[in-house]
Amino acid sequence: MKPLKEKHKQYTVDFKLTAIRLAEHPNVQTQDVAIALGIHPFMLSRWKKEHRDGQFEGAVHECIKGTEEKVLEHKQIRELEKRINKLELENVLLKKSMSHGFEPN
């Protein structure tokens, strides 16, 4: 028996265009939009390229309520994670320097 093929989810042009519009906000990364929408970042990047190449057109519609807030939230989370990683590294380096007899000024 052949294994059943999984059906790929089909997204409407409105959904794609809204995702593209969200990803084009200043200081917002495609990854944040994709995570907020529950899609793979590569898919959104492909949609952006297809739209630039004229493969689909249309007006951008507000079909996903609350998505902009989710995108900004994911962006803020990623920035906080970067800050935490930097502080953890600084803490490790400080502990190492203190264990070797070096005292901060």
C-alpha positions, 0 to 999 in steps of 0.5 A, spaced: 500 500 500 502 507 498 502 511 504 497 517 504 500 523 501 499 529 506 495 535 503 498 541 503 494 547 506 492 552 501 493 559 503 488 565 500 491 571 496 488 575 502 492 571 507 499 572 503 498 579 501 496 581 509 503 577 511 507 580 506 504 587 508 506 585 515 513 583 514 514 589 510 513 594 516 520 597 518 524 594 523 520 587 523 523 581 520 520 576 516 521 570 521 517 574 526 511 575 522 512 567 520 512 565 527 506 569 529 502 566 523 504 559 524 508 558 517 515 557 516 519 563 514 521 560 508 514 560 505 513 567 507 520 569 503 517 565 497 511 569 497 514 576 498 519 574 492 512 571 488 509 578 489 515 582 487 515 578 481 508 579 479 505 572 480 499 574 484 496 581 485 491 584 489 490 589 495 492 587 501 486 586 506 486 586 514 484 579 514 488 577 520 486 581 527 491 582 532 497 579 528 501 586 528 501 585 535 503 578 535 509 580 530 511 586 535 511 581 541 515 576 537 520 581 535 520 584 543 521 577 545 527 576 540 530 582 542 530 580 550 533 573 548 539 577 545 540 581 551 539 575 556 544 571 552 549 577 552 548 578 560 549 571 561 556 571 557 558 577 561 556 574 567 560 567 565 566 572 563 566 576 570 566 569 574 572 566 570 576 573 571 574 573 578 576 566 579 583 567 576 584 573 581 582 579 577 578 584 580 574 589 576 576 596 577 
